[in-house]
Every structure is written in C-alpha cells, then in structure tokens.
Amino acid sequence: MPFRDRADAGRQLAARLTAYAGREDATVLALPRGGVPVGFEIARLLRVPLDVLIARRIVAPGHERMTIGAVASGGVRVVDEELCRALGLSDRTVQWLADVEAREVERLERVYYGCHRAPEIRDRTLLLVDDGTATGASMRAAVTAVEQDRPAGIVIAVPVASYAAYAELSRRAREFVYCYIRDPIYSIGLWYEDYTPVSEQDVCRLLRAPLDRSASPTPEVP
C-alpha cells in the first residue's frame, strides 16, 4: 500500500509542498478527523501553523459510502442535486439529512474550537488537507466555507484523489497537490496499511501538541 499510516501520508505530501515551507502567511487547515494527522505532519515539516476546518459528508440513506453532499462551518451546504434525483430522494429528505450533519458541525466546533481559538482565514494562504478525496464533496464544502472569508489563496492537498475530484476542485484552487490520482478509488482506507479511526480526543491532542519544527527539516521529494 502507498501509505503506512496517515502520518506517513503527511510526510509524503509535505515533500510536494515545499514551496510553502516557512511562509508566514500560510496555514494548514485539516479536515477532521482523518485529515488532522496528515495535516499535523505537513505543518510540522513545513514549519507553518496547523488548524482545522470542519466539514461533514451527507450520505444517502442505506448507502453508507454514497456521498450526496456535504456541510461545513459557516452554514455552508453543498448538495449533488442530480444524484439525489437519481436516487429518488425528496427535497425534504435531503434537507433533513443536511440538518443532521449541520448540527454535528456545530457540536464539533464546540469540541475543537474549545481546544483553541478558531482559525484566521482572511489574507492567509490556506493548505486544505484531508487523508484523501474520492467524491470531493467534503473538500468542496470546505473550499466554499473559506472562500467567503477572502483568503489570499487556496491550496488543496490530499495523499490520494480521484480524477473526478481533481477535475472539479482544481478549478477552484490555486493548486491541487496529491501523491496519487486514480479512478476508481473505491475506498480511501484501501490506500493505507493502517487506517485506524481518528478520535475526537486524537484531534484535540494534535491541535494542542507543539510543532517541533526545529528538529524536522523540510523534506525533499523522493
């Protein structure tokens, strides 16, 4: 498998982001939960701050792996209306599903931003990081969420991406950085030897952990 674990994926991805090393205007914004260990390694190696941006997938009832949209901080909602119609989902059902995830976003904001202050976005170069993107829904919601606060630039960085996600999201970012791109991906977890679930406690621990940048030189692309 390409990645031993999420930390290894972060180190491999950091090697492709060296242009942002030490940039005073750069911030890594990781998508919890799985994106945070990846983002932690990137922030540590590039010597830039780490923070989180909360986005949640909306999944089709009875189809756990079928993403029909996403919600993110700031009241952002992104829905694949064509897919919802194909699945026969009513507007009322989709609204209910989105409301459930929106409430979870609000809860997670209290959990994660209770650990520290919410991130600064305006005039920052944002490196949006996840542990992979298959449909692109969560990342699309994340991009929409930060766009409204006028960052200086948006860089999407994921260890593995589908061609479809890349085609759509690369148009909305200054740069889309990945280690591997494939279709179909099936499941992000298949790309990791160790894909142990990341807990909320793990996220808070990494957000509080000092980034020992002095002991970690910027990696070189292998």
C-alpha positions as CSV (number, residue, x, y, z in Angstrom):
1,M,0.0,0.0,0.0
2,P,1.3,3.5,-0.8
3,F,1.0,4.8,2.9
4,R,1.9,3.1,6.1
5,D,-0.5,5.4,8.0
6,R,-1.7,9.0,7.9
7,A,1.5,10.3,9.4
8,D,3.5,8.7,6.5
9,A,1.0,10.1,4.0
10,G,1.5,13.6,5.5
11,R,5.3,13.3,5.2
12,Q,5.0,12.2,1.6
13,L,2.6,15.0,0.8
14,A,4.8,17.6,2.6
15,A,7.5,16.7,0.1
16,R,5.4,18.1,-2.6
17,L,4.5,21.3,-0.8
18,T,8.0,22.7,-0.1
19,A,7.1,25.9,-1.9
20,Y,5.1,26.8,1.2
21,A,7.7,25.9,3.8
22,G,8.3,28.7,6.4
23,R,5.7,31.0,4.8
24,E,4.5,33.5,7.3
25,D,1.1,33.8,5.5
26,A,0.5,30.0,5.2
27,T,-1.8,27.9,7.4
28,V,-2.6,24.2,7.2
29,L,-6.4,23.7,7.6
30,A,-7.0,20.0,8.1
31,L,-10.4,18.3,7.8
32,P,-11.3,16.3,10.9
33,R,-11.0,13.7,11.8
34,G,-8.8,11.8,9.3
35,G,-7.1,14.8,7.8
36,V,-5.7,16.0,11.1
37,P,-2.8,13.5,11.4
38,V,-1.9,14.2,7.8
39,G,-2.1,17.9,8.3
40,F,0.0,17.7,11.5
41,E,2.9,16.2,9.7
42,I,2.7,18.8,6.9
43,A,2.5,21.7,9.3
44,R,5.4,20.3,11.3
45,L,7.7,19.7,8.3
46,L,6.8,22.9,6.5
47,R,7.0,25.0,9.8
48,V,3.6,26.6,9.4
49,P,0.6,26.7,11.8
50,L,-2.0,23.9,12.0
51,D,-5.7,24.3,12.4
52,V,-9.0,22.6,11.5
53,L,-11.9,23.3,9.2
54,I,-15.0,21.2,9.9
55,A,-16.8,19.6,7.1
56,R,-19.2,16.6,7.2
57,R,-20.4,14.4,4.3
58,I,-24.1,13.9,3.7
59,V,-24.6,10.2,2.8
60,A,-27.6,8.6,1.1
61,P,-29.9,6.6,3.4
62,G,-29.0,2.9,3.3
63,H,-25.8,3.7,1.2
64,E,-23.0,4.5,3.7
65,R,-20.4,5.1,1.1
66,M,-22.5,7.1,-1.3
67,T,-22.0,10.8,-0.7
68,I,-24.8,13.2,-1.9
69,G,-23.3,16.4,-0.4
70,A,-21.6,18.0,2.5
71,V,-21.9,20.7,5.1
72,A,-19.2,22.8,6.6
73,S,-18.5,25.6,9.1
74,G,-20.2,28.9,8.4
75,G,-23.5,27.3,7.3
76,V,-22.2,26.0,4.0
77,R,-24.2,23.3,2.3
78,V,-23.2,21.5,-1.0
79,V,-25.7,19.0,-2.5
80,D,-25.4,16.9,-5.6
81,E,-28.9,17.5,-6.8
82,E,-28.6,15.3,-9.9
83,L,-27.5,12.3,-7.8
84,C,-30.3,13.0,-5.3
85,R,-32.9,12.9,-8.1
86,A,-31.4,9.7,-9.5
87,L,-31.7,8.1,-6.0
88,G,-35.3,9.3,-5.7
89,L,-34.5,11.4,-2.6
90,S,-37.1,14.2,-1.9
91,D,-36.0,17.7,-1.1
92,R,-37.5,17.2,2.4
93,T,-35.3,14.1,3.0
94,V,-32.2,15.9,1.7
95,Q,-32.9,18.9,3.9
96,W,-33.3,16.6,7.0
97,L,-30.1,14.8,6.3
98,A,-28.2,18.1,5.8
99,D,-29.7,19.5,9.1
100,V,-28.5,16.4,11.0
101,E,-24.9,17.0,9.7
102,A,-25.1,20.7,10.3
103,R,-25.9,20.1,14.0
104,E,-22.9,17.8,14.1
105,V,-20.7,20.5,12.6
106,E,-21.9,22.9,15.4
107,R,-21.1,20.3,18.0
108,L,-17.6,19.7,16.6
109,E,-17.0,23.4,16.5
110,R,-17.6,23.5,20.3
111,V,-15.3,20.5,20.8
112,Y,-12.4,21.5,18.6
113,Y,-12.5,25.3,18.9
114,G,-12.9,24.7,22.6
115,C,-9.3,23.4,22.5
116,H,-8.1,26.7,21.0
117,R,-9.1,29.8,19.1
118,A,-10.9,29.4,15.7
119,P,-8.5,29.9,12.7
120,E,-7.7,33.1,10.9
121,I,-8.6,32.9,7.2
122,R,-8.6,36.3,5.7
123,D,-5.5,37.1,3.7
124,R,-3.9,33.8,4.6
125,T,-2.7,31.1,2.1
126,L,-4.7,28.1,3.2
127,L,-3.5,24.5,2.6
128,L,-6.7,22.4,2.9
129,V,-5.7,18.9,3.8
130,D,-7.6,15.6,4.1
131,D,-6.5,12.0,4.1
132,G,-7.9,11.5,0.6
133,T,-10.8,12.6,-1.6
134,A,-13.0,10.3,-3.7
135,T,-16.1,12.3,-4.4
136,G,-14.7,15.6,-3.4
137,A,-17.9,16.6,-1.5
138,S,-16.3,17.4,1.8
139,M,-13.4,19.3,0.2
140,R,-15.8,21.2,-2.0
141,A,-17.8,22.3,1.1
142,A,-14.5,23.3,2.8
143,V,-13.5,25.4,-0.2
144,T,-16.8,27.1,-0.2
145,A,-16.6,27.8,3.5
146,V,-13.2,29.5,3.3
147,E,-13.9,31.4,0.1
148,Q,-16.4,33.7,1.9
149,D,-13.6,34.9,4.2
150,R,-11.4,36.0,1.4
151,P,-8.1,34.1,1.8
152,A,-5.1,35.1,-0.2
153,G,-5.1,31.7,-1.8
154,I,-6.3,28.1,-1.5
155,V,-4.2,25.0,-2.0
156,I,-5.9,21.6,-1.8
157,A,-3.5,18.9,-0.6
158,V,-4.5,15.2,-0.3
159,P,-2.5,12.0,-0.4
160,V,-4.9,10.4,-2.9
161,A,-7.6,11.8,-5.2
162,S,-10.0,10.6,-7.9
163,Y,-9.7,12.1,-11.3
164,A,-13.3,13.4,-11.0
165,A,-12.5,15.2,-7.7
166,Y,-9.3,16.7,-9.2
167,A,-11.1,17.9,-12.3
168,E,-13.7,19.7,-10.3
169,L,-11.7,21.1,-7.4
170,S,-8.5,22.1,-9.2
171,R,-10.6,24.9,-10.9
172,R,-11.3,26.4,-7.5
173,A,-7.8,26.4,-6.0
174,R,-4.5,28.0,-6.7
175,E,-3.0,24.5,-6.7
176,F,-4.2,20.9,-6.2
177,V,-1.4,18.7,-4.8
178,Y,-1.6,14.9,-4.5
179,C,0.7,11.9,-4.2
180,Y,-1.5,9.5,-6.2
181,I,-4.5,10.0,-8.5
182,R,-6.7,7.1,-9.6
183,D,-10.2,6.1,-10.8
184,P,-11.9,4.4,-9.3
185,I,-10.7,4.8,-5.7
186,Y,-13.4,2.7,-4.1
187,S,-12.3,3.5,-0.5
188,I,-9.6,5.8,0.8
189,G,-8.8,3.3,3.5
190,L,-7.5,0.8,0.9
191,W,-4.6,3.1,0.3
192,Y,-3.3,2.8,3.9
193,E,-1.7,-0.1,5.7
194,D,-3.0,1.3,9.0
195,Y,-6.3,3.2,8.7
196,T,-7.2,3.2,12.3
197,P,-10.1,5.6,13.0
198,V,-9.1,9.0,14.5
199,S,-11.0,10.0,17.6
200,E,-12.1,13.5,18.7
201,Q,-9.5,13.1,21.5
202,D,-6.8,12.4,19.0
203,V,-7.7,15.6,17.1
204,C,-7.6,17.8,20.2
205,R,-4.3,16.2,21.2
206,L,-2.7,17.1,17.9
207,L,-4.2,20.6,17.9
208,R,-2.6,21.1,21.4
209,A,0.7,19.4,20.5
210,P,3.7,21.6,19.9
211,L,5.0,21.5,16.4
212,D,8.7,20.7,16.8
213,R,9.7,22.4,13.6
214,S,13.4,23.0,14.6
215,A,14.0,19.2,14.7
216,S,12.3,18.5,11.4
217,P,14.0,19.8,8.2
218,T,11.8,20.4,5.2
219,P,11.6,17.1,3.3
220,E,12.8,16.5,-0.2
221,V,10.7,15.0,-2.9
222,P,11.6,11.3,-3.1
